[in-house]
Amino acid sequence: MTAMDLLLQARSGDEAATAKVLEENSGLIWAVVRRYFGKGVEADDLYQLGCLGFLKAVRGFDAAYGTQFSTYAVPKIAGEIRRYLRDNGAIKVGRSLREQSVSIYAARERLRTQLGREPALSELSQATGLSPEDIAAAELAAAPPDSLSQENADGLTLESTLASPVTEEHMLERIALRLAIDRLPDQERQTILLRFYKGLTQQQCARILGVSQVQVSRLEKRAIDKLRRDME
């Protein structure tokens, strides 16, 4: 069987062929992964992200492109890693949370393709085997510090809402804020995650959480009041 035959079988969804093509191209994946060492994410996690990009390349490659598969695959592998580092931030968190974050990221990408939309927390929970609370905790832990000063859909930031501007010199305050968020009740924590870390509107949050927009507004107000008291 030629390399192209194996590639076509993998592209059609053959699991054995997919495992084989991954094995045969592990050197290529590692060659790309090594470029991103020292970014705060462990090598094994980077490799898993590289594999995800490689599999996207397998699904999207067409011999009619007139280029070698490896030439097509390299930017896909690198792009997946760069996107993860950009979206999640290269910060050091516990290994279990890192592993969960990579698993959630891969599941979200897969579901986006399958569903044609952003998956709900319940769908991510089913796909990963993690509870919605675990998903929220992993994404909060992996969120870059800059997300605290990122505007949400209403043009607000969590820092400005709490009236507590945080600069790079106040990293301890950011850590304290993360810990305070982690202590919130489940729905309140998820509301803060979706509103201020994902930048969603209250209406979008309501659809994901399965509650009304009025309830989201109340959850958000309660959570911010508790965070403000915690940060005093």
VMD Tcl script that draws the C-alpha trace (Angstrom):
set ca {
  {0.00 0.00 0.00}
  {1.39 3.39 -0.98}
  {1.54 6.37 1.38}
  {-1.22 8.03 -0.64}
  {-3.45 4.94 -0.35}
  {-2.94 4.96 3.41}
  {-3.70 8.68 3.54}
  {-6.92 8.22 1.57}
  {-8.05 5.42 3.90}
  {-7.34 7.62 6.93}
  {-9.23 10.46 5.31}
  {-12.26 8.19 4.86}
  {-12.33 7.49 8.61}
  {-10.46 4.17 8.79}
  {-9.19 4.09 12.39}
  {-6.36 1.61 11.71}
  {-5.14 3.71 8.78}
  {-5.38 6.86 10.87}
  {-3.29 5.32 13.66}
  {-0.74 4.12 11.09}
  {-0.44 7.46 9.31}
  {-0.03 9.20 12.67}
  {2.71 6.75 13.65}
  {4.53 7.17 10.35}
  {4.42 10.96 10.61}
  {5.25 11.36 14.29}
  {8.70 12.67 13.35}
  {7.13 15.42 11.24}
  {4.77 16.36 14.07}
  {7.59 16.48 16.62}
  {9.69 18.60 14.27}
  {6.97 21.24 14.32}
  {6.23 20.82 18.03}
  {9.87 21.52 18.99}
  {9.50 25.06 17.67}
  {7.11 25.78 20.54}
  {9.10 24.37 23.46}
  {9.49 26.81 26.33}
  {6.06 28.39 25.88}
  {4.69 27.17 29.20}
  {2.99 24.05 27.79}
  {4.54 20.60 28.24}
  {5.93 18.73 25.24}
  {3.37 15.91 25.42}
  {0.50 18.41 25.42}
  {2.02 20.24 22.44}
  {2.33 16.91 20.65}
  {-1.35 16.13 21.23}
  {-2.24 19.52 19.76}
  {0.09 18.81 16.85}
  {-1.70 15.50 16.27}
  {-5.01 17.33 16.20}
  {-3.68 19.71 13.54}
  {-2.23 16.77 11.62}
  {-5.60 14.98 11.59}
  {-7.26 18.15 10.32}
  {-4.68 18.14 7.53}
  {-5.54 14.50 6.74}
  {-9.23 15.37 6.47}
  {-8.63 18.46 4.35}
  {-5.87 17.29 1.99}
  {-6.58 16.84 -1.70}
  {-3.94 15.53 -4.11}
  {-5.33 17.98 -6.67}
  {-3.65 20.75 -4.65}
  {-0.47 19.78 -6.50}
  {1.64 19.79 -3.34}
  {3.12 17.13 -1.06}
  {1.05 16.19 1.95}
  {3.84 17.16 4.36}
  {3.96 20.65 2.83}
  {0.21 20.95 3.43}
  {0.34 19.42 6.92}
  {3.08 21.52 8.51}
  {1.14 24.82 8.64}
  {-1.93 22.93 9.88}
  {0.08 21.43 12.76}
  {1.73 24.73 13.61}
  {-1.54 26.62 13.29}
  {-3.32 24.37 15.78}
  {-0.57 24.86 18.36}
  {-0.42 28.63 17.81}
  {-4.18 28.93 18.08}
  {-4.19 27.05 21.38}
  {-1.40 29.23 22.78}
  {-3.20 32.36 21.59}
  {-6.65 31.37 22.85}
  {-5.65 29.74 26.12}
  {-2.41 31.45 27.03}
  {0.92 29.81 27.77}
  {0.63 29.98 31.55}
  {1.69 27.31 33.99}
  {-1.17 25.43 35.59}
  {-1.45 21.97 37.16}
  {-0.82 19.07 34.82}
  {-4.31 17.60 35.29}
  {-5.88 20.95 34.38}
  {-3.58 21.25 31.36}
  {-4.60 17.81 30.17}
  {-8.26 18.64 30.68}
  {-7.83 21.92 28.82}
  {-6.32 20.16 25.80}
  {-9.09 17.54 25.88}
  {-11.77 20.26 26.03}
  {-10.12 22.19 23.22}
  {-10.00 19.13 20.96}
  {-13.61 18.21 21.77}
  {-14.79 21.76 21.07}
  {-13.08 21.78 17.67}
  {-14.57 18.40 16.78}
  {-18.07 19.46 17.85}
  {-17.82 22.78 16.01}
  {-17.18 20.82 12.81}
  {-19.95 18.30 13.48}
  {-22.59 20.77 14.70}
  {-21.70 23.82 12.65}
  {-21.91 25.99 15.78}
  {-20.34 26.57 19.17}
  {-21.12 23.53 21.37}
  {-23.05 23.96 24.62}
  {-21.44 23.11 27.94}
  {-23.66 20.05 28.22}
  {-22.41 18.80 24.84}
  {-18.78 19.40 25.81}
  {-19.44 17.57 29.06}
  {-20.82 14.54 27.23}
  {-17.97 14.53 24.69}
  {-15.17 14.78 27.27}
  {-16.69 12.91 30.20}
  {-16.00 15.98 32.36}
  {-18.65 17.76 34.40}
  {-19.61 21.32 33.37}
  {-17.96 22.48 36.58}
  {-14.68 20.73 35.66}
  {-14.82 22.31 32.20}
  {-15.33 25.76 33.68}
  {-12.47 25.26 36.16}
  {-10.07 24.01 33.47}
  {-10.88 26.89 31.13}
  {-10.58 29.45 33.91}
  {-7.21 28.00 34.90}
  {-5.98 28.08 31.31}
  {-7.36 31.54 30.51}
  {-4.60 34.10 29.89}
  {-4.22 36.93 32.41}
  {-5.09 39.38 29.62}
  {-8.61 37.96 29.56}
  {-9.31 39.81 32.79}
  {-8.98 43.06 30.83}
  {-10.73 41.75 27.71}
  {-14.00 43.42 26.77}
  {-17.09 41.25 26.68}
  {-19.99 41.65 24.25}
  {-21.20 44.71 26.18}
  {-17.82 46.45 26.10}
  {-17.13 45.69 29.79}
  {-14.15 43.99 31.41}
  {-14.17 42.02 34.64}
  {-11.53 44.37 36.05}
  {-13.52 47.49 35.23}
  {-16.74 45.93 36.52}
  {-15.07 45.18 39.84}
  {-13.52 48.66 39.81}
  {-10.15 47.06 40.48}
  {-7.76 47.68 37.56}
  {-4.95 45.15 37.45}
  {-1.58 45.69 35.82}
  {1.31 43.31 35.21}
  {2.76 44.46 38.54}
  {-0.30 43.14 40.35}
  {-0.21 39.49 39.31}
  {-0.99 38.41 42.88}
  {-4.31 40.24 42.63}
  {-5.07 38.35 39.44}
  {-4.33 35.07 41.13}
  {-6.56 36.09 44.05}
  {-9.33 36.92 41.59}
  {-9.02 33.50 39.95}
  {-9.25 31.82 43.34}
  {-12.30 33.94 44.21}
  {-13.96 32.93 40.94}
  {-13.24 29.28 41.68}
  {-15.10 29.62 45.00}
  {-18.30 30.83 43.33}
  {-21.33 28.49 43.07}
  {-21.40 26.51 39.83}
  {-23.84 28.60 37.78}
  {-22.33 31.88 38.92}
  {-18.84 30.67 38.02}
  {-20.02 29.51 34.59}
  {-21.75 32.84 34.02}
  {-18.54 34.76 34.76}
  {-16.59 32.40 32.49}
  {-19.00 32.83 29.58}
  {-19.55 36.57 30.02}
  {-16.04 37.80 30.72}
  {-13.71 35.07 29.46}
  {-15.68 34.04 26.38}
  {-17.17 37.49 25.70}
  {-20.73 36.27 25.21}
  {-23.90 38.33 25.60}
  {-26.37 37.55 28.37}
  {-28.73 36.12 25.75}
  {-26.02 33.77 24.43}
  {-25.19 32.71 28.00}
  {-28.85 32.00 28.66}
  {-29.02 29.61 25.69}
  {-25.89 27.74 26.78}
  {-26.88 27.51 30.45}
  {-30.52 26.71 29.70}
  {-31.91 29.60 31.74}
  {-33.59 32.93 30.96}
  {-31.70 36.13 30.22}
  {-33.14 37.62 33.42}
  {-31.65 34.72 35.40}
  {-28.26 35.27 33.74}
  {-28.42 38.94 34.74}
  {-29.15 37.97 38.35}
  {-26.40 35.32 38.38}
  {-23.91 37.83 37.01}
  {-24.86 40.50 39.57}
  {-24.62 38.05 42.49}
  {-21.27 36.74 41.28}
  {-19.79 40.22 40.84}
  {-21.03 41.30 44.28}
  {-19.35 38.24 45.84}
  {-16.13 38.82 43.91}
  {-16.08 42.47 44.94}
  {-16.45 41.48 48.61}
  {-13.79 38.79 48.26}
  {-11.36 41.26 46.68}
  {-11.82 44.01 49.29}
}
mol new
graphics top color blue
foreach p $ca { graphics top sphere $p radius 0.5 }
foreach p [lrange $ca 0 end-1] q [lrange $ca 1 end] { graphics top cylinder $p $q radius 0.2 }
display resetview
